[in-house]
Amino acid sequence: MPSYPIKNPIIFLAFGLGSGLSPKAPGTAGSALALVFFPVLVALGLWGSIGLIIAASIFGVWLCGKAADILKVHDHSAIVWDEFVGQWLSLLPLLAIADWNTATYIGILLAFVLFRIFDILKPWPISWCDKNLHGGLGIMFDDVLAGLAAGGLMWLIVDAGWLNTLSSFF
């Protein structure tokens, strides 16, 4: 395994607190670690969480671009800060029902799966952004779109009451 300057705070953050160093599926590892921050989103509430995500996105453009420059690789697979932000976006609709019951946990799992599907398959326009945007913006924006797509589906699922229906089976 190659050696990375993980002690550098830019690399440490861009690598998702080290989760991007997972030998298999670093994006999935980064997304999974991002779930640990769900209680922070709950504590911040909707508007506080939106503010945090906007700040993390803007910071992420700089951070991911700087990490890519340091590593001399445009979108290194270990850079997973963008997965953190995308995953947090997919979780936003759950803030309205975060009662820490079965529906909440099923929702967290579903948001994780939906985000990973959009991030991996990259349907249009996510794929266009992935191929045509460069630098930190290019690294961040496709995951922001994947998070918004997953979050949109989660909003529909939550609004329709399907999480409560699913949780009744458990």
C-alpha positions in Angstrom: 0.0 0.0 0.0 1.4 3.4 -0.9 2.4 5.8 1.8 0.3 9.0 2.1 1.0 12.1 4.1 -1.9 11.3 6.5 -0.3 13.5 9.2 -1.0 16.5 7.0 -4.3 17.9 8.3 -5.5 18.6 4.7 -4.9 15.0 3.7 -6.4 13.7 7.0 -9.6 15.6 6.5 -9.8 15.0 2.7 -9.4 11.3 3.4 -12.4 11.4 5.7 -10.5 11.2 9.0 -8.7 8.2 7.5 -11.7 6.3 6.2 -10.6 6.8 2.6 -7.6 4.6 3.3 -9.9 1.5 3.3 -8.3 -1.0 0.9 -11.7 -1.8 -0.5 -14.5 0.6 -1.4 -13.0 3.8 0.2 -16.1 5.8 -0.9 -18.4 3.4 0.9 -16.1 3.5 4.0 -16.3 7.3 3.9 -20.0 7.3 3.5 -20.4 4.9 6.4 -18.2 7.1 8.7 -20.3 10.1 7.7 -23.3 8.4 9.3 -21.7 8.7 12.7 -22.3 12.4 12.4 -26.1 12.0 12.1 -26.7 12.9 15.8 -24.9 16.1 15.2 -27.3 16.9 12.3 -30.2 16.1 14.6 -28.9 18.4 17.3 -28.4 21.2 14.8 -31.8 20.9 13.4 -32.8 21.4 9.7 -31.4 25.0 9.3 -28.3 24.4 11.3 -27.6 21.2 9.3 -28.1 23.0 6.1 -25.7 25.7 7.2 -23.1 23.0 8.2 -23.5 21.2 4.9 -23.1 24.5 2.9 -20.0 25.3 4.9 -18.6 21.8 4.5 -19.3 22.0 0.8 -17.5 25.3 0.3 -14.6 24.2 2.5 -14.6 20.8 0.6 -14.0 22.5 -2.7 -10.9 24.0 -1.3 -9.9 21.0 0.7 -10.4 18.4 -2.0 -8.6 20.6 -4.6 -5.7 21.2 -2.3 -5.5 17.4 -1.4 -5.5 16.6 -5.1 -2.7 19.1 -5.7 -0.6 17.5 -2.9 -1.2 14.0 -4.1 -0.9 15.0 -7.8 -4.0 13.0 -8.7 -7.2 14.8 -9.7 -9.8 12.7 -7.8 -7.8 10.2 -5.7 -10.1 7.4 -4.5 -9.0 8.1 -0.9 -10.4 11.6 -1.0 -13.8 11.1 0.6 -14.7 14.4 2.1 -17.1 14.7 -0.8 -18.8 11.5 0.3 -19.3 13.0 3.8 -21.1 16.0 2.3 -23.2 13.9 -0.1 -24.2 11.4 2.6 -25.2 14.2 5.0 -27.4 15.7 2.2 -29.2 12.3 1.8 -29.9 12.3 5.6 -31.6 15.7 5.8 -35.2 14.4 5.3 -34.7 12.1 8.3 -34.3 15.0 10.7 -38.1 15.4 10.7 -38.6 11.9 12.0 -35.4 11.3 14.1 -37.1 9.7 17.1 -34.4 7.0 17.3 -36.9 4.3 16.6 -36.9 1.5 14.0 -38.0 3.9 11.3 -35.1 6.2 12.0 -32.6 3.4 11.7 -34.2 2.0 8.6 -34.1 5.5 7.1 -30.4 5.9 7.9 -29.7 2.6 6.2 -31.8 3.5 3.2 -30.2 6.9 2.8 -26.8 5.3 2.9 -27.8 2.8 0.2 -29.5 5.4 -2.0 -26.5 7.7 -1.8 -24.1 5.0 -2.7 -26.2 3.9 -5.7 -26.3 7.5 -7.1 -22.6 8.0 -6.3 -21.5 4.8 -8.0 -23.9 4.7 -11.0 -23.7 8.4 -11.6 -26.8 8.9 -13.7 -27.0 12.1 -15.8 -26.3 15.0 -14.8 -24.0 13.5 -12.1 -21.9 11.8 -14.7 -21.6 14.9 -16.8 -20.3 16.9 -13.8 -17.9 14.1 -12.9 -16.4 14.2 -16.3 -16.5 17.9 -17.1 -15.8 19.8 -13.8 -12.3 19.9 -12.6 -10.4 20.8 -9.4 -12.1 20.8 -6.0 -15.4 21.8 -7.5 -15.3 18.7 -9.8 -14.4 16.4 -6.9 -17.3 17.8 -4.7 -20.1 18.6 -7.1 -20.9 15.1 -8.4 -21.3 13.9 -4.8 -23.4 16.9 -3.9 -25.7 16.1 -6.7 -25.8 12.4 -5.7 -26.6 13.5 -2.2 -29.4 15.8 -3.4 -30.8 13.0 -5.6 -30.7 10.5 -2.7 -32.1 13.1 -0.3 -35.0 13.9 -2.8 -35.9 10.2 -2.9 -35.7 10.0 0.9 -38.0 13.1 1.2 -40.6 11.3 -0.9 -40.2 8.1 1.1 -40.5 10.0 4.5 -43.4 12.1 3.2 -45.3 9.1 2.0 -44.9 7.4 5.4 -43.1 4.4 3.8 -40.5 4.3 6.5 -43.2 3.7 9.2 -44.6 1.0 7.0 -41.2 -0.7 6.6 -40.5 -0.4 10.3 -43.7 -2.3 11.1 -42.1 -5.4 9.7 -39.3 -5.3 12.3 
